[in-house]
């Protein structure tokens, strides 16, 4: 091997350094173990699916209703996709804009597309028919990992009067 040279002359021979990955086998084994540990959750759920829940509408109130009265405030497909926005809008109009001080007949009514009037209230309108929170609300919310904050004020243990005074 040739000696190093610079403008001052000859120097010592080039040091012989072995080119090797720092213990190659251990590094590769570590990378493999890391990849296996990171992907284990994917392997455990590979091919598994969870069926979408079908909410139960078998509440005593719904069973008592005549067939023509078994309509929600909005169509079913629309409610599946947009019920939370509707409830937020209702909440904002009542809580944020002080419409709770307005009589029920003026500021808190919701008119459905078919012209029927409802009180804009989760507790007094929605929960009237859908009273089985565990079988109706919780099934879908748990399936999509949603944690709505409705239940802080609208407890299922006792019906709170949301009517304006």
N, C-alpha and C positions, 0 to 999 in steps of 0.2 A: 504494500500500500504506500502511496506517496506521502511524503511529509508535507506538513503545512508550510506555506510560504507567505510571507508578506513583504513589505518594503524594507524590513530590517534583516531579512535572511531566513534561515531554516529554523524550524522549531521542532518540538516533540512530535512523535507520530500521533495520528488521529486516534483518539480513544475508541476502543472497540466496545460499543454498547449493543447489547442484545435487544433487538426489537421484538417486544412481546407485550401483549395486553396483560395487565396486572392479573395474573393467575386466571387466564382465559376461561377455564372450566367453571370456576366459582362465579365469575361474572355472568356467564351464559345461564348457569343454573339459577342464579338470583333473578335474572330477567324473566325466565320461564315461570318461576314461582310467583313473582309479582303479577305477571299476566294472568296466571291461573286464579290467583286470589281476587283480582279485580273483576274477572268475568264470571265468577261463581254465581252471583245473583242472576245473571242472564241465563246460565245453564239450568239453574233450578226451575226457572219459569218457562223454559223453552217448550213451545207447543201447548201451553196451558192458556185457556181463555176463561173468562168469567162471563156468564150470561148476563145480559142487561136485566135489571129487575123490572117486574111488572107491578106497579103499585096497586094495592088493594082498595077498591072502592066500596067494599062491603061495610059501610058504617050504618048505624041505625037510622040516621037522618036521611041518607041517600035511599035506603030501602023503603022508607015511608013515602018518599016523593012519587008523584005520578010520573009516568014515562015522559010526558011532555015538559015537565019541570026539571028533569035531570040534566040540565045544561049548566056549564060553568060560565063564569063571567066572560070568558073568551074561548075560542075553539081549542080543542085538546092539543093539537100540534103547535099552535102558537104559544100556549101556556108552557109546554115542555121546553120551548126554546127561550121564552121571554118573561116568564113569571117573575124572576128576580128583579128585572128592570121595572116591571109594573109595580111591584111592592116598594121598591126604592122611590119611585115617583109618588106613590101614595104617601109614603112616609114623609117625603120632602114637602108635599103640599100640606100635610097636617101638622107635622112637628116644626118644620123650618119656617113656614110662612104663617104660622099662628092660626091656621084655619080650624083648629080644634075649638076655638071660641065661637065659631060660626055655628048656627043651628044645623042639625043633620040634613035638613031639606035644602040647604043652600050650598055650602062649601065643600062638603065631604061626599058628594054623590059621584058615582062612576056610572056612565052610560055605556052599555055594551053595544057591539055592532048591530044586534037585533033590536035595540031600543029599550031594553029593560034596564031599570035603574037599580044600582047596588050601593051600599054603604062602602066607602073606600077604607076597609079595615081588615087586616089579617085575622084578628081575633074574632070579630063579629060577622065576617062574611066568609072568608076562606075556611077557617077552622070550624065553622058551623057545620059544613058538610064533610070536610076532610079532617075529622076529629081524631082519627087514629094516626097520630104523628109517627109512631114507630113503623107502621106498615105502609104509610103513604109518603111522608116527607123523608124520613131517615133512610129508607131503602135506596132511593136515588141519590140523595146527598152523599151517603157513604160510598156508593159505587163510583161517583166521580170525584171523591175526596174533597167535597165542598163543605165548608164549615160556616153556614150562614149565621149572622149575628142577630137573627130575629128573636131567638128564644130568651134573650136577656130581659126583654120587656114583655114578651107575649108568652107567658108561662103556660104549660099545659096543665098544671095542677089546679088552677082555678081560673075561670073566665074573668078577665078584667074588663070592666066597662070602658070602652074606648069612645063612648058617645060624648059629644060636646055638651058642656053644661051651660 
